[in-house]
Amino acid sequence: MSISLFSSLEGCQDDDVISPKANEKDIYVQLVISMGLGVSSFIAFCILRPRWKSLYAARKRHSDAAMALPDLPDTFFGWIPVLFKVTEEQVLASAGLDAFVFLSFFKMAIKFLGVAFILAAVIIAPINKHFVGLDLSGGDRKDNETTADASSSHYVSQGFVYIYAAGKGKHKVEEDESYLWAYLVFTYVFTGLAIYFLIAETRKIIKVRQDYLGSQSTITDKTIRISGIPEELRSEEKIIEILEKLKIGKVENVTLCRNWKFLDDLMEERAATLRKLEEVVSVHLKRQRAQRNFERASETPTEYHDDPDQDENEDRDEGDNLLDNASIEVSLYGQPRPTTRIRGGFWNLSTKKVDAIDYYEEYLRRLDEKIKNARKKEYTATPLAFVTMDSIPAAQMAVQALIDPTPLQFHASLAPAPSDIVWSNTYLSRSSRMLRSWSITIFILILTAIWLIPVASLASLLNICYIEKFAPKLAAVLSRHDIIRALVQTGLPTLVVSLLNVAVPFLYDFLANYQGSISQSDVELSVISKNFLFTFFNFFLVFTVFGTASKIWPVLQDSLKDSTKIAYNLATSLQTLGLFYTNFIMLQGIGLFPMRLLEFGSVSLYPIMRWGAKTPRDFAELDQPPVFKYGFYLPTSLLVFILCVVYSILPAGFLVLLFGLIYFVLGYFTYKYQLLYAMDHPQHATGAAWTMISYRIMLGLGIFQLAMAGVIALKQAFTAALLVLPLIMFTMWFSYFFARTFEPLTKYIALRSIRRDNNEEVNLADEYLGTSTTRTPPS
């Protein structure tokens, strides 16, 4: 007969992280919730997809690049095999390098997790079941079923696993530590597999990128961005003279950025005024149409009276008529024209009502005159210029070389496309951009520290002992109802974490746009970096290292005194939080990916946006495909991959790998559909996110190795734990090797990859560069 540990605090220890009673029923409850969300959302998507093509096939209808994609059939499941058969070449041609790289990460994750799951299920799981004690039935173990290690007083039952608890036993029990050598071996094996798949995918991406960009011949590919131009050289003629003296090529055009803030402000004001004018005209015409239809239905003729003073007023100035006439005109069909209030007089304290259409028309006319005059003025030059060379090799040589011996002067880099440039930031000084960047960065760090409070408090929900301490009645209810306990202890935290992962990226995207970046690609990469910091630090390190809000300061003090405490806390918490992270991955994959496929947010907001639309421009914007932002989705996927790697060897790690594999399979098809058919994604970064993905995978490998060293050391196998250190050193060396060897090829185009023309003697590029493995000798 089992005794509930919720009835008193006797079963709770100070270092408990989650409930001692956590069991497999939690995972079944979470599976039911995830399946309910996922299946219902998927069925709704399959029903709505052929009926709402303006949303679910928006990109296919609006993008010329997507026209070449195969049409998806309107049957319930018929679109799935067609989507599966879309090749990488079609993805590259229709969606670009950014989408190709994003989907390549999912394919690499599927390969690695597939192999790791087979090894974990076939080899590691039986070892853990024999030596550690792995009970998947969810019931209580009988005494004769408990292994020698699991029955030891040095172990505490935590659902799927029995974790080592030093100092809790009265006598030291001799334990068979031979299985820890298997942990060590598979730490090396899984690290080797991850690096192998990472290098293989990196080589493929580099080849595709070099071939794809090397065959381009647009003006953007020949244009470079030069920053740090000295004040005495800020003229088009002097820039051309300096660059042509370098003998790297001829300069075709120079665009020297100037302080266009006054002109930009006028253009923004004009756009806002034009929208207001469109709105009042649309509303007025709608009222007239409604009145006309009503009168036709009632067959009542409409009468109107001419203005007796109309001829006299025709000669009046339009501006005087606008500003002086406060009367309300009565238009045809008896509907008054819309009005607006304008301020005037002393300190703009007085207001008067004027005709809105006339007012905005006149205001727009005056703005047009101001803009025409503003365009004729000369503006102060900034230290930034865009230079178009006569060839792509000349542009590549300029960005891969040092032009000026003075630091931060005449620095050349690849230029973004004109539509990618944030022009309002081009006339900011370098000091202003640095101030903005550092201010936002410091604010993000402060915000990350502030997030510790709600996240650590959320982690407290995982600790039933903590709940019993502050809410004994709630703990008593949870002790009597396992399903309610599972919902509160695992379902609620995973749901809140998932909602935060959806909401917080909007805040970081807003902050990244004020950081002073010159291009949208820089903004996109900044959002990826910020959101990964949020997800990794708050939902991994805080949960595992600190556990609950009450433990943050004590654990931090102990870690500052002894750095090995971090490894021990990480190792202990990882084993106890395995069930929570399994449920998190399950909800993200099985539950939320079908909801993303359904585009639940767009579907929910569409009636509100449709109700608020008034002008033809508003209705046209409703039909535009939603924008796919990599910074919103990539960080969570990276966190899931890291979690799968970290838990791959631990007891029940094969379950984490299984649900991780399901996550990436469903994610691959979901994002492939959205990137190709449903959502718009401006091609900004030309695949630059791959280096960020690679370094974060290496970070995950380092956490994995550190955690395994801690797990092995917790069981007093110090020799095996020390043998993990060379692997940590190797991973650090590999990151340096990757930066020196592979990273430059993900930023620049090799000169041999550039297709100069069709002449074989001139073209230095390898003709067979790309994804194809078939080589045909030149004729």
N, C-alpha and C positions, 0 to 999 in steps of 0.2 A: 504493500500500500504506500503510495507516494504521499508525502507531506508537502503542503503548499508553503513555499518560502515567502509568500506575501503576507502571511498572518502576523509576522513580526520581523524585526530587523536582524534577527539572529542569523538568518541566511545571507545577509548582505555584508560584504567585506568592503573595506575602504577603497580597494583598488578595483572593484567591480566596475566594468564599463557599461554592460547591458544586463538585462535581467538574467539571473541564474536559471530561470525557468524557460527561457526562450527555446522553442523547439520548432520542428518542421511544419507544424500547423500554420505558422506565420507565412511560410512560403506558399502554402496551398491557398491561403486567403488572398495573398498578393497576386497569385497566378489567376484566380477567379476574377479579381478586379481588373487586371491587365487584359485578360481575354475578353471580358465584357466590353471594355472601352475599345479594344482593338477590332474585334469582330464587328461590333455595331458600326464603328466608323468606316470600316472597309466596305461593308455592305451598302452603307449610305453613299460612299464614294462611287461604287460601281453602278448604283441607281442614278445618281445625279450627273455622272461624267458625260454620257451621251446627250443629256438634256440641257446641260449648262456649259456649252463649249466656249462661250465667251469668257468663262473663268478657268475651266480645266484644260482648255486648249488655247489659251490666250496668246502664248508666245508663238505657237504654230500658225496662228491667224495673222499676227502682226509683224513677225520677224522674217525678213527675206532669207536669212541664213537657215531658218528652220523649215523653209518650204521643201527642201530636198529630203527631209525625213519621211519615212513611211507613215501613211495615215493609219491611225489606230482604229480597229473595227469597233462598232457600237455595241457589240455583244457584252455579256456580263463579265466573263473572264477572258475573252478573246484578245484583249489588249496586252495581256501579260507576256505571251510568247513573242509577240511582235516587238515589244519593248526589250525583251531579253536578246533578241537577234540584232539589235542596233549595235554596230561595231564601234571599236575605238576610233577608227578613221572617221566615221560619221559623227561621233561625239566631238572630235577635234574640229571637223569642218563646220559644224553647225553651232557648237557652244563655245569653242575656243579653248585655250590652254588652261585657264583657271578651272573650268569645269572638268577638263581631262585630269588635272592633277588632283582635284578634290575626289573624284571617283576612283582614281588610282590608289589613294590612301585606303579607301574601303576595300578594294580588291586585295591589296597587300594584307590588310588586317584579316580578311577572310581566309587567305592562304595560311597565314601564321597561326591563327586560332584553330583552324581545322586540323593542322598537324599537331599543335599543342594539346588539343582536346583528345585526340586519339592516344597520344603518349600518356596523358594524365589519366584517362579512363582505363587503359589497358595495363599500365605499369604502376603509376604513382598511387592510384586509388586503392588497389589491393594492398600495397605496402602500408598506407595510412590505416586501412581497415584492420590490418593485423597488429600493427605496433601502437597506433594511437587510439583507435576505437572510433569507427565511423558508423553510426546507426542512422539509416535512411528511413526507417519505419515510422519514426515519430513517437514511438512508445518508449516506455521505460525499459532499461536493460535489466535482465535478471542477473543475479550474482554470478551464475556459472557461465554467462555470456560475456562477461567483462574481461578484457585483457589485463595482463599483469600491469602494464603501464597505466591503463585507464582506471583501474581500481586503486592505484596508489593514492595516498593522501596528498601527493604532490600535484594532482590533477583535479580540475573542476569541470563538471559537465557544462558545456555551452552549446546546447542544441546539436549542431552537426559535429562539433569537435570537442575534444577534451584537452584543455590548455594547461600548460605547466604553471603552477603557482608556487613559487619558491617560498619556503618558510611556513607553509600551512600544515605540513605533515609533522607528526611527532617524532618519527624515526626516518632516517634516510633509507630509501629502498633501492636496491640494486636494479638498475634499468638497462635494458638492451638498447644501446645507442647505435647499433649498426645501421639502422634505417636512416640516420642522419647523414651518412655518407651518400645515400641515394639523393637526399636533398641537395647536397653539394654538387653531385654529378649533374643533376638536372638543372641546377642554377646555371652551370656552364652551358648545358645543352640548349636551354631556352634562350640564353643570351646570344649564343652562336646562331640559332635559328632566326632570331629577330634581326640581328645584324646582317645575316645572309639575305633575307627578304628585303631589308632596307636598301642594301647596296644594289641588289638586282632591280628593284623598282626605281632607284635613283638613276641607274645607268639607262634604263628605258626612257625615263622622263627627259634626261639630258639629250638623248638621241632624237627623240621626238621634237623637243623644244628647239634644238639646233637646226633640224631640218625644216621645221615649220617657220621659224623666224628667219632663217637663212634664205628662204625662198620668197620672202616678202620684198616688195619694192615700193612701198608707199613713202610719202614725204615724212611721215612720223619716224620711219625707220632710218631716215638719213638726218634726222634732227637731233641735236644735243642741247642740253641745258647747261649754261655756264653761270655760276654764282661767284660772288666775291669779286666783282669787277671794280677796280679802283676808280675813284671819282674822276681822275684825269683821263681815263680810258672809256668813259661811258658815252660812246658814240658809235654808230654803225660802221663808219669808215675805219676807225681805229681798231675795232674788233676784227673786221675783215683783214686788215693789214697784219695784225699779230698772228692770226690763225694761218694765213697763207704763207707767212714766213716760216712756219713749221714744216712746210713741204709735205703735208699729209693729204692734201687735196684742195680743191677750190671751194669757195664759199658761194652758195647760190643766194641765200637770203639771211638777213639778221632782223630779228624782232626784239628790240630793246624794251623791256618792261618799264613802264613809267607809273607815276602815282596817279592812277585813274579813279581814285576814290570819289571825287566830285561827280564824275561822269557815271560811275557805277551807281551812286546814290540816286541820281536822276533817273536812270533806267529802272531801278527797283521801284521808285515812286510812280513811274509811268506804268509799269506792270500792275501795280496795285490799283491805280486809278482806272486802268482799262478793265480790270475785273469788276470794279464797282459799277462802271458804266454798263458793262454787259449784263450785270445782274439786274439793274433797275430797268433796262430796256426789255429784258426777258420777262420780268415780272409784269411790266406794263402790257406787253403784247399778249401775255397769257390771260390777263384780266380782260382785255379787249376781245380775245377769242371766246372766252367763256360767256361774256355779255352778248356777243353776236349770236352764239349758238342758242342762248336763252331766248333772245328776241325772235329768232327764226322759229323756235319751237312754239312760242306764244303768238306768233304772227302779229306782233305789235310793231308798227313802224317806228323807227327811231327819229326823233326830231332834235335838231341842234340849231343854235343861233350863231350867226356870224358876228364877229367882234366889230362894232361900228368904227372903232378907232384903228382897225387893222392897217388901212392904207397909210395912216399917219405914222404908225409905229414901224413901218417897213424900212424907213430911212434911218431909224435909230441904230446906233452902234450895237453890235451883238454883245460885246462885253458889258455896255451900260445896261442893256436889257436884262442881262443875266444877273448883275449885281444889284440893280435897283428894283426890279419887279419882284415883289413878294407875293403876288397873287397866284392863285392856283388855277391853271388852265383847265378847262373842261374839254376833253377830247371827244372824238366820235364815240357813239354808243353809250354816252353818259358816264364814262369812267374817268375819274380825275387822274392826272399824271402824277407819278411819284414825286415826293418832295424830300428834301434833306435840310438839316440845319447847319448854317455856317456861322462862325464867330467873327466878330469885328469890333470896331470901336476902341475905346481906351482899354489897353491890356487884354484885348479880346474878351471882355466881360459881357458884351452884348451879343445876342444871337438873333437870327432871323431865318425864316423858312423860305427856301427858294426851290425852283423847279430842278429836280435832281438830274434829269437827262441833259438839260441845257447847261447846268453847272459843270457836270463832269466832262461834257464835250468841250466846253471852253477851257477847263482846267487842263485837259489832255492836249488841246491845241497850243496852249502856252508852254506846256512841258516840252512839246516837240520843238518849239522855237528855241527853248533853252538848250536842248540837246544838240541841235544844229550848231548853235553858237559855241557850245562846249567842245564839240569835236574839232573846231578850228583852232582851239587854243593849244599852246605848247606846255607840256607837263614835265615835271622834274623826273629825270632818269633815275632808275633804281639799279642796284648792283646785280641784276638778273637779266639774262638774255637767252633767247632761243635761236640757235644757229642751224641752218639747213646746209649740209655739205652736198657736194656733187655726187657722192656715192656712199653706200652703206659701209664699205671697208674704211673709208676716211672717218666716218662717224665713230665706228668701233675703235679705231686706233686712238682717236681723241679721248674717248672715255676710259680707255684702258692704260693711259699714260698720264704722267704728271706734266702739266703744261707750264706751270709757274713755280719757281723755287721758293716763293714766299708762302708760308702756311695760310690756309683758308682763302687763298687768292686765286682767281681763274680756275676754279674747280669745275671739271666737266663731268657730267653724268647723262645717262640716257633721258631723253625728253619724253614725257607722256603725250598721249594724243590730245589735241586741242579740247575735245569734249571732256577729257579726264582732268584737266587743269582746274584748280581752284583759283580763279583769277583774282579774287579779292585778297588772297594771301601773297600774290606776287609782288605787291608794292609794300609789303611789310619789311622792315629792316631785319637783318639777321638777329640783332639783339632782341627785337620784339618777338620774333618767332621762337627764340630760345627761352625767353621769359614765359611765353605762353606754354611752351612744351614742358618746362620744368614746373610751372605752377600746376598744370593739369596732372603731371606725374606725382607731385607731392600730395595733391588732393586725392588722387587714386589710392596712394599709400595710406593716407589718413582714413579714407573710406573703407579700405580693406581692414584696418584695425577696428573701425566701428562695426563692420560686419561680424566681428568676432562675437559680439554680445548676442545678437539674435541667433546666429548659427550654433554657438556653444549652448545656448538655451534650448535650441531645437535638439541638440545632441542629448540633452538631459531627458527628453522624452523616451530615449532608448534605455534609460536606467530606471527600472522599476523601483529599485531601492531609493533612488533620489525622489521619485514620485511619492513613495510611501512616507518619506521624511517630511514632505511639505503638504501632501494631500492624502492622508491615510484613508479617507473614505473612498476616494477614487481608486486607490490601490486595492482596497477590499473588493470593489466592484470588478476591477480587472482580474483579480485572482479567481473570481467565481465564473467568469465568462471568457473563455479562451479566444473566441472569435473577436469580441470587443477589444480584448487586450492586444490581439494581433493587429487590429485596425489602428488602435492608438499608438502602439509601440513601433510598428513597422510601416503600416500603410500611410498614416498621417505624416511622419517625417519624410518619407520618400516623395509624397505628393507635394509637400511644401518645398522641398529641395528642387523638384522639377519645375514648380511654378516660379521659383526664384531664378532658375536657369533660363526661363522664358522672359521674365520681366527685366532683370538686371542688365542684359545686353543693350536694351534701349537706352538706358542711362549712359552706359559707356560709349555707345555710338554717338550720342549727343555731345559728350565731353570730347571725344576724339575729333569731332568736326570743328572744335574751337582751339585745336592745338597748333594751328598755323601751318599745317601740311600743305605742300604745293600741289599735290595730286591726290585724286580719290583713291588711287592704289595704296598710297602711304596711309590714308585714313583707314582703309580696309584692313591692312596688316596691323595697324595700331589697335583696332577693335578686336582682332583675333588675339593679340597679345594680352590686352587688358581683361578680356573675358576668360581667357585660360588662367590668368593669375587668380581671378575670382573663384572659379570652379575648383582649381587644383588646391589653392591655399585654404579656402574656407570649407570645402566639402571633402577634402581628403586629409590635409595635415591637421586641421582643427579637430575634426572628428576622431582621428586616430591618435594623435599625440596628446591632445588635451582631454578629449572625452566629454566633459561637462563644463559648464560655466564656472563652477566652484573650483575646478582643478587647474585653470589656466595659469594663475600666478604661482602656485606651488610647483607645478611641472616646469614652468619657465625658470624659476629659481634653481631647481635641481639640475636642469639642463645647462644653465650657465656655469654651475659648479663642476659638473661632470658631463662632457659631451656624449659619452656613451649612453647616458640616460635616454637620449632621443631614440637610439636604436632599440633599446629595451622596451620603451613605451610604445614605439611603433610596432614592434614584433608582437607584444601582448595584445594591443588593441586591434591589430589586423585580424587576429584569430577570432576575437570576440565579435567583431563587426562584419564578419563574412556574410552573415544572413542579411544584414541591412543592405550591403552593397549588391548582393545578389538580387534582392527585391528592387533596388534602384535601377539596375540594368534591365531587369524584367519589365518594369513599368515604362522605362524609356523606349525599349525596343518593341515589345508586344503591344503596349497600350498607346503610346504617344505617336509612333511613326504612322500608323493608319490615320490618326487625327491630323497629322501634318499633310498627309496625302489628301485628306478631305479639305484642307485649308480652312479649318474651323474658324479661325479668326476672321478671314475674309468673308466667309459665309455669314457669320454673325453680324459683322459690321455693314454688310451690303445694304440691308433695308434702311439702316440709319443714313448711310451715305446717299442712297437713292432718294430718300425723303428730303435731304438737304440740298440736292442738286437742283440748280435753277437755270443755268446757262448751258448752251451747247458745249462749251468748253468743259463744264462740270460733268456732263453726260459722257463726253469723249474720254475724260480721265477715268471714269468708272469702268470703261471697257479696256483700259490699259492693263497689261499683266502685272501682278504684284512683283516687287523686286526681291530677288534672292540675295541675301547678304551672308557671305561665308563666315563672317565673324560671329554670327548668331548661332551657327550650327557646328562648326568645326571644333571649338573648345570642348563641348560636351562629349563629342566622339573621341577626342584625344584622351579625356579623362576615363572614359569607359575602356579604351585600349590599355591604358596604364593600369587600371584596376584588374583587368584580365591577366596582365603579365604578373602583377604583384601576387595575385592569389593562385597562380597556375600550379604551384607545388603544394600549397597548404591543404589540409584536410577539407574535403568537399570543394576543392579548387576546380575539379572537373565540371561542377555545376556552374560555377562562375564562367568558365570557358564556354560551356554549352550555351548559356544565355547571352554571352558576349558574341558568340558566333551568330546566333539568331539576330541579335541587334544589328550587326554589320551587314548581314544578308538583306534584312528588311530595309535598313538604311540605304543600301546601295540601290535597290529598286525604287525606293521612294524618291531619293534625290536625283536619280537618273531621269525619272519621269518629270519631276519639277524643272530640272535644268534644261531638258530638251523640249518639253511641250507646254508647260504651264506658267513658268515664272521667268521674268526678264532678269538678266544679270550682265550689266555692262562689263566688258572685258578690260579690266584695269591693270592687273598685276603681272600678266604674262607668265603665270605659274610660279611667281616668287614665293608663294605660301609653302612650297615644298621644303624649303630650308627650315622654316619654322616648325613644320611637322616633324622633320627629322630630328631636330635638336630636342624637341619635347619627347619624342620616343626614347632618345638617349637618356633624358632626365628620368623617364619612367624606368628604364633599365637600371639606373643607379639606385633609385628608390627600392626596386625589387631586390637588388643585390644587398643593399644595406638591411632591408627587412629580413632576408634569409639569414644573413650573418647574425642578426639579433635573435631570430627564432632558434637557430642552432646553439647560440651561446646561452640562451635561457635554459637549455637542457644540459648545461655544463660541458658540452662538447667543444671545448675551446680550440682544439687543433683544427677541426673541420671549419669552425667559424673563421679562424685566421686565414685559411686557404681561400676564402671568398675575397680577401683584400686584393690579391693580384688581379682578379676579374674587375674590381672597381677601378683599379689603376688602368687596366686595359681600356675600359669604357671611356675614361677621361682622355686617354691618348687617342682613341678612335674619333672622339669629337673634334680634337685638334686636327687629326689627319683629314677628316671630312671637310673641315673648314678650309684647309689648304688645297685639297685635291678636287672635291666635287662642287663646293659652293660657287667658285668663280664661273663655272660652266652653267650654273643656274641663274646667273646675273647677266652675263655677256654672251655675245655670239662669237664663236671662234672664226677667225678669218677664213679658214679652209671650208667652213660650212656655208659661206655666202655664195649664192648663185649670181655670178656677175652677168653672164648672158648665156646663150645656147651654144657658144663656141667651146668645144672640149678643151682647146689649148688655153683658153682664158679662164674657164671655170676650174677652180682649185678644189671645189667641194667633192667629198666622197659621194659618188652618184648613188650609192646604196644606203645612205644614211637615213634612218627612220625605223619604223616598226617592222617593216618587212624583212624576213630572213632569207628570202629568195634572191639570189644574185645572178644577174644576166650580164655577161661580158659585153663591153661596148663593141659595136660592129665597126 
